[in-house]
Amino acid sequence: MKRVSIYLMAGQKTPELAAAAVAGGADLLEIGFPFSDPLADGPVIRLAGERALAEGMRTQACLECLAETRSRVDVPLIPMTYASLLEAYGYERFRDDAAVAGATSFIVADLPLEAAPELPRIQLVAPTTPTERIRLAAERTDGWLYLVSLTGTTGTRDTVSGQLAGLVERARAVTDVPLLAGFGIATAEQAAAAAELTDGVVVGSRAVEIAAREGVEGLERYVRSLRTAVDERAASPAS
């Protein structure tokens, strides 16, 4: 089955939103730990991070949020953050404390694959990543490889990136680990199209927008629309 991963920013409402996302069909959840200078994130997630910081979501509070989320869902939970936060907190300390709180892996958007080998994490590759580098990332990734489908930051786009197919082809040539595509995937149709090329999709900015605007019920409906579209495309003879 194709995987659907939903990104949510850590916050007071996150555990309830996470439960709604899982009820809608999410297979795994990425929980953003906010950082003041998130270079990979577009305006929606930047704003969500600012809101989280304003309500006091520092590392310890995010870990408490993660633990509360774990008490409500049984899917993989993946903290997603930046290296500066881990430098300040301590890599091994963060790994251990997050694991106790329920993390199953980590994503550190700006951490080179050679750094912090003591921190098992999902590696990211992009259209600009050389093929040999993709191979190395796949060897060191924790479970699956995150395909950044475009050159740019997170955020909604009108269509699935035309760069994704070539990235998938190069990744498939050097690894058989599962490939999940993210960045620029917002609608059910886009999710289905991206999942047709990969083993699943990551949806962030639109999920964060809907969670903020429509709450738990709106998020559950939205995730269910993604789940349905991905499953129907996977089941169609053309796939």
C-alpha positions in Angstrom: 0.0 0.0 0.0 1.2 3.5 -0.8 2.0 5.6 2.3 0.5 8.9 3.2 2.6 11.0 5.6 1.2 14.2 7.1 3.3 17.0 8.6 2.0 19.0 11.6 3.8 21.7 13.5 4.1 20.9 17.3 1.7 22.9 19.3 -1.0 22.7 21.9 -3.6 21.3 19.5 -1.2 18.9 17.7 -2.1 15.6 19.6 -5.8 16.1 18.7 -4.9 17.0 15.1 -2.6 14.0 14.8 -5.4 11.7 15.9 -7.7 13.2 13.3 -5.0 12.8 10.6 -4.6 9.1 11.5 -8.4 8.6 11.5 -8.4 10.1 8.0 -5.8 7.5 6.8 -2.4 8.9 7.5 0.2 6.1 7.8 2.9 8.2 9.5 3.2 11.7 11.0 6.0 14.2 10.9 5.9 16.6 13.8 7.7 19.9 13.2 9.9 21.2 16.0 9.9 25.0 15.3 13.1 26.8 14.5 13.5 30.6 14.1 15.3 30.3 10.7 13.8 27.4 8.8 15.6 27.6 5.4 13.7 24.7 3.7 10.3 25.9 4.7 7.9 28.1 2.8 5.6 30.8 4.2 2.9 28.5 5.6 5.2 26.4 7.7 7.3 29.4 8.6 4.2 31.1 10.0 3.2 27.9 11.8 6.6 27.8 13.4 6.3 31.4 14.5 2.9 30.7 16.1 4.4 27.6 17.8 7.4 29.6 19.2 5.0 32.4 20.3 3.0 29.8 22.4 6.2 28.6 24.0 7.0 25.5 22.0 10.7 25.1 22.8 12.4 21.7 22.6 11.1 20.4 25.9 7.6 21.5 25.2 7.8 19.8 21.8 9.0 16.6 23.4 6.0 16.7 25.7 3.7 17.3 22.7 5.3 14.3 21.0 4.6 12.1 24.1 1.0 13.3 24.2 0.6 12.6 20.5 2.1 9.1 21.0 -0.5 8.4 23.6 -3.2 9.0 21.0 -1.8 7.4 17.8 0.1 4.2 17.0 1.6 5.2 13.7 5.3 6.1 13.3 6.1 9.6 14.6 9.0 11.5 13.2 10.2 14.8 14.7 11.4 17.1 11.9 13.7 20.0 12.7 17.0 21.7 12.0 20.6 21.0 13.2 20.9 24.2 15.3 18.2 22.9 17.7 20.0 19.6 18.1 23.4 21.4 18.5 21.9 23.4 21.4 20.1 20.4 23.0 22.7 17.7 22.3 22.4 15.1 19.6 22.4 12.0 21.8 20.3 13.6 24.4 17.7 14.6 21.8 17.8 11.1 20.3 17.2 9.5 23.7 14.6 11.9 25.0 12.7 11.9 21.7 12.7 8.1 21.6 11.3 8.0 25.2 8.6 10.4 24.0 7.6 8.1 21.1 9.7 9.1 18.1 10.4 6.3 15.7 13.0 8.2 13.6 14.0 11.8 12.8 14.3 14.2 9.9 16.9 17.0 10.2 16.5 19.1 7.1 19.9 20.8 7.0 22.1 18.1 8.5 24.6 16.5 6.0 24.4 12.8 5.8 28.0 12.4 7.1 27.2 14.3 10.3 25.9 12.9 13.6 26.0 9.2 12.7 24.7 8.5 16.2 21.3 9.9 15.1 19.4 7.5 12.9 17.3 9.6 10.5 15.5 9.8 7.2 17.8 11.3 4.6 16.5 13.9 2.0 17.6 14.1 -1.6 16.6 16.6 -4.2 16.7 17.0 -8.0 20.1 18.7 -7.6 21.5 15.8 -5.6 24.2 13.8 -7.6 23.3 10.2 -8.2 26.2 8.9 -6.2 25.1 11.1 -3.3 21.6 9.6 -3.6 23.1 6.1 -3.3 25.0 7.1 -0.2 21.9 8.7 1.3 19.9 5.6 0.6 22.5 3.4 2.4 22.4 5.6 5.5 18.7 6.5 5.6 16.4 5.1 8.3 13.7 3.1 6.6 12.8 5.3 3.6 14.2 8.1 1.5 12.6 11.5 1.4 12.5 12.8 -2.2 12.3 16.6 -2.3 10.4 16.8 -5.5 11.4 20.3 -6.6 14.1 22.9 -6.3 12.8 25.3 -3.7 11.0 25.5 -0.3 7.9 23.8 1.0 4.6 25.1 -0.1 1.7 24.4 -2.5 2.1 24.3 -6.2 -0.3 24.1 -9.2 1.1 20.8 -10.4 3.4 18.0 -9.3 7.0 19.0 -10.0 8.3 18.0 -13.4 11.6 17.2 -11.7 10.1 14.4 -9.7 10.1 11.7 -12.4 13.8 12.1 -13.1 14.7 12.1 -9.4 12.7 8.9 -8.9 14.4 7.2 -11.9 17.8 8.0 -10.6 16.9 6.9 -7.1 15.4 3.6 -8.3 18.6 2.9 -10.2 20.7 2.9 -7.0 18.5 1.7 -4.2 15.4 -0.4 -3.4 14.5 1.5 -0.2 11.0 3.0 -0.2 10.8 6.5 -1.8 8.3 9.1 -0.4 7.9 12.4 -2.3 7.3 15.7 -0.6 7.3 19.5 -1.2 4.7 21.0 -3.4 2.1 18.2 -3.0 -1.3 19.6 -1.8 -4.3 18.3 -3.7 -5.7 14.8 -3.8 -4.9 14.6 -7.5 -1.3 15.8 -6.9 -0.9 13.2 -4.2 -2.2 10.4 -6.4 0.1 11.5 -9.3 3.2 11.6 -7.1 2.4 8.3 -5.4 2.0 6.7 -8.8 5.8 7.4 -9.3 6.8 6.6 -5.7 6.0 4.6 -2.6 4.1 7.4 -1.0 3.8 11.1 -0.4 4.4 13.7 2.3 1.9 16.5 2.6 2.8 19.5 4.8 1.8 23.0 4.0 -1.8 22.3 2.9 -2.3 20.1 5.9 -1.1 22.8 8.2 -3.3 25.4 6.5 -6.4 23.2 6.8 -5.6 22.3 10.4 -5.4 26.0 11.3 -8.5 27.0 9.4 -10.8 24.0 9.8 -9.6 22.2 12.8 -9.7 18.5 13.5 -12.8 17.7 11.4 -11.5 19.6 8.4 -8.1 17.9 8.6 -9.6 14.4 8.9 -11.7 15.1 5.7 -8.7 16.4 3.9 -6.5 13.5 4.8 -9.2 11.1 3.8 -9.4 12.7 0.4 -5.7 12.2 0.0 -5.9 8.6 1.1 -8.8 7.8 -1.2 -7.2 9.4 -4.2 -3.8 7.6 -3.6 -5.5 4.2 -3.1 -7.8 4.6 -6.1 -4.9 5.5 -8.4 -2.9 2.6 -7.1 -5.8 0.2 -7.7 -6.5 1.4 -11.3 -5.3 -0.8 -14.1 -3.3 2.0 -15.6 -1.1 2.0 -12.5 
